[in-house]
């Protein structure tokens, strides 16, 4: 699977509306056949930074960036960010979330 983490630096005046700004993009990505998960979080250290954690099947990753809603989502985000987002994108073993062995609950 492809595991992707992106940090979005959002303009202060857009931060409280960010989830609404990306709502259509988020719904479209989650509906993709190759999507495993697509989750937004707001940074606890910087209220103007949002972190997207997403995963796609090996086959779904290319289809994701080639989809029409991908560019539409980028275009919707562009006026609301302060600089280029930072990304980590890696192909990893697995097919989704697994239990954390070090903190396993009985």
C-alpha positions as a Python dict, from the first residue, in 0.01 Angstrom:
ca = {
    (1, 'X'): (0, 0, 0),
    (2, 'X'): (103, 362, -36),
    (3, 'X'): (108, 555, 291),
    (4, 'X'): (100, 931, 251),
    (5, 'X'): (123, 1199, 519),
    (6, 'X'): (86, 1564, 420),
    (7, 'X'): (115, 1874, 640),
    (8, 'X'): (-93, 2168, 514),
    (9, 'X'): (-4, 2518, 643),
    (10, 'X'): (-342, 2693, 635),
    (11, 'X'): (-410, 3066, 647),
    (12, 'X'): (-543, 3168, 991),
    (13, 'X'): (-861, 3305, 839),
    (14, 'X'): (-925, 2968, 669),
    (15, 'X'): (-828, 2732, 951),
    (16, 'X'): (-1168, 2705, 1118),
    (17, 'X'): (-1329, 2634, 778),
    (18, 'X'): (-1059, 2400, 645),
    (19, 'X'): (-1258, 2077, 688),
    (20, 'X'): (-1549, 2235, 499),
    (21, 'X'): (-1313, 2364, 228),
    (22, 'X'): (-1181, 2012, 165),
    (23, 'X'): (-1510, 1828, 227),
    (24, 'X'): (-1590, 1749, -138),
    (25, 'X'): (-1233, 1640, -204),
    (26, 'X'): (-1231, 1424, 107),
    (27, 'X'): (-1559, 1252, 15),
    (28, 'X'): (-1442, 1187, -340),
    (29, 'X'): (-1109, 1042, -224),
    (30, 'X'): (-1274, 819, 34),
    (31, 'X'): (-1506, 685, -238),
    (32, 'X'): (-1216, 582, -464),
    (33, 'X'): (-1191, 208, -518),
    (34, 'X'): (-826, 202, -407),
    (35, 'X'): (-867, 414, -95),
    (36, 'X'): (-787, 241, 235),
    (37, 'X'): (-822, 545, 461),
    (38, 'X'): (-820, 924, 432),
    (39, 'X'): (-810, 1110, 764),
    (40, 'X'): (-761, 1477, 857),
    (41, 'X'): (-629, 1601, 1193),
    (42, 'X'): (-556, 1946, 1324),
    (43, 'X'): (-212, 1992, 1478),
    (44, 'X'): (-211, 2033, 1855),
    (45, 'X'): (103, 2247, 1824),
    (46, 'X'): (-12, 2478, 1543),
    (47, 'X'): (-386, 2543, 1499),
    (48, 'X'): (-317, 2658, 1142),
    (49, 'X'): (-167, 2326, 1036),
    (50, 'X'): (-370, 2026, 923),
    (51, 'X'): (-228, 1679, 874),
    (52, 'X'): (-370, 1437, 622),
    (53, 'X'): (-294, 1067, 667),
    (54, 'X'): (-403, 862, 370),
    (55, 'X'): (-342, 519, 225),
    (56, 'X'): (-417, 364, -110),
    (57, 'X'): (-372, 21, -257),
    (58, 'X'): (-72, -11, -487),
    (59, 'X'): (-308, 1, -784),
    (60, 'X'): (-516, 284, -640),
    (61, 'X'): (-235, 532, -582),
    (62, 'X'): (-182, 625, -946),
    (63, 'X'): (-557, 641, -1011),
    (64, 'X'): (-590, 878, -714),
    (65, 'X'): (-355, 1146, -849),
    (66, 'X'): (-497, 1108, -1201),
    (67, 'X'): (-860, 1151, -1094),
    (68, 'X'): (-1045, 1470, -1191),
    (69, 'X'): (-1131, 1543, -827),
    (70, 'X'): (-761, 1538, -732),
    (71, 'X'): (-687, 1853, -934),
    (72, 'X'): (-1016, 2009, -824),
    (73, 'X'): (-916, 1950, -462),
    (74, 'X'): (-572, 2103, -518),
    (75, 'X'): (-734, 2407, -681),
    (76, 'X'): (-978, 2444, -389),
    (77, 'X'): (-694, 2429, -134),
    (78, 'X'): (-448, 2662, -306),
    (79, 'X'): (-604, 2997, -200),
    (80, 'X'): (-617, 2882, 163),
    (81, 'X'): (-258, 2770, 227),
    (82, 'X'): (43, 2980, 321),
    (83, 'X'): (319, 2770, 163),
    (84, 'X'): (385, 2444, -16),
    (85, 'X'): (263, 2147, 192),
    (86, 'X'): (522, 1896, 314),
    (87, 'X'): (472, 1531, 223),
    (88, 'X'): (601, 1184, 305),
    (89, 'X'): (487, 922, 55),
    (90, 'X'): (613, 565, 75),
    (91, 'X'): (513, 224, -45),
    (92, 'X'): (490, 2, 263),
    (93, 'X'): (389, -353, 347),
    (94, 'X'): (40, -400, 483),
    (95, 'X'): (-315, -323, 388),
    (96, 'X'): (-434, -89, 663),
    (97, 'X'): (-411, -12, 1031),
    (98, 'X'): (-271, -283, 1258),
    (99, 'X'): (-274, -314, 1638),
    (100, 'X'): (16, -156, 1826),
    (101, 'X'): (186, -449, 1997),
    (102, 'X'): (361, -233, 2259),
    (103, 'X'): (29, -107, 2393),
    (104, 'X'): (-194, -407, 2333),
    (105, 'X'): (-505, -417, 2546),
    (106, 'X'): (-651, -747, 2668),
}
